[in-house]
Amino acid sequence: MLKEKLRKNLDEVIWNIEEARISVSEHHIVKLVAVGKYSDEESIKTLYKLGQRAFGENQVQQLESRMQSLEELPLEWHMMGRLQSNKINKLIELRPTLFQSLDSLKLAQALNQRLEARNQTMSCLLQINSANEESKAGVGVYEAEDIYAQIIESYPQLRLKGVMSIGTHTQDKKEIQKSFELTHKIYDNLKKYNATICSMGMSSDYQLAIQCGSNLVRIGSTIFK
Ligand SMILES: *Cc1c(COP(=O)(O)O)cnc(C)c1O
């Protein structure tokens, strides 16, 4: 039952991703990260059996317990969402594949300092608040490039791989598209620093995000519902 439901949902998402990415270019490859925060370990295990390898969480505690109990599976783990400063050490200990929500210089400095003490590095994405919404984390559109360069310059334990953004929270497709286009433009300008990941798109807007150039989508509810 669970397996059949997840297979159907995953197939549908993969099909939609395929359709959207082909409309951009045959060579536009998109990675799917399944966000398990509303789900359970059994579902993650089942999705693994169906071929899914990359998973995301938005709470360090949940990330930890899932990484531990699914340790025997060759999974990739992504952390996304606001990182509280009292969780920094734990996240470093967990060594996630990618931390997608580096959202300020202050956090960059704190992470770098503690990574340095442990002689470790962490791959990160700079989160951009392209919707310009107060409720959202991330650096502003106009400062993003400067901050990206500054992090590369000053915080060598952080390995910046690109940008992440959450689309504008609205039904207005034009507005959502605008926020994705802004993020993608910044991503383009950061290619000179070897940025390779443009993470945009969730359950409600991933096809649009891909059409705007996203090459990593983070999908939760549509897969696990
Ligand atoms: C929860 C979450 C997602 C997935 O959201 P859905 O709408 O359930 O697909 C993606 N990105 C972040 C940062 C999230 O917190």
The ligand as an SDF file (V2000), in Angstrom:
LIG
                    3D

 15 15  0  0  0  0  0  0  0  0999 V2000
    9.4080   21.8700    3.6190 C   0  0  0  0  0  0  0  0  0  0  0  0
   10.3420   22.4710    2.6970 C   0  0  0  0  0  0  0  0  0  0  0  0
   10.3310   22.1190    1.3380 C   0  0  0  0  0  0  0  0  0  0  0  0
    9.3140   21.1580    0.7380 C   0  0  0  0  0  0  0  0  0  0  0  0
    8.0560   21.7290    0.8030 O   0  0  0  0  0  0  0  0  0  0  0  0
    6.7620   21.0850    0.1050 P   0  0  0  0  0  0  0  0  0  0  0  0
    5.8890   22.2440   -0.1830 O   0  0  0  0  0  0  0  0  0  0  0  0
    6.1810   20.1410    1.0870 O   0  0  0  0  0  0  0  0  0  0  0  0
    7.2130   20.4140   -1.1360 O   0  0  0  0  0  0  0  0  0  0  0  0
   11.2760   22.7140    0.5180 C   0  0  0  0  0  0  0  0  0  0  0  0
   12.1780   23.5970    0.9820 N   0  0  0  0  0  0  0  0  0  0  0  0
   12.2260   23.9510    2.2840 C   0  0  0  0  0  0  0  0  0  0  0  0
   13.2420   24.9370    2.7330 C   0  0  0  0  0  0  0  0  0  0  0  0
   11.3060   23.4050    3.1740 C   0  0  0  0  0  0  0  0  0  0  0  0
   11.3490   23.7790    4.4640 O   0  0  0  0  0  0  0  0  0  0  0  0
  1  2  1  0
  2  3  1  0
  2 14  2  0
  3  4  1  0
  3 10  2  0
  4  5  1  0
  5  6  1  0
  6  7  2  0
  6  8  1  0
  6  9  1  0
 10 11  1  0
 11 12  2  0
 12 13  1  0
 12 14  1  0
 14 15  1  0
M  END
$$$$
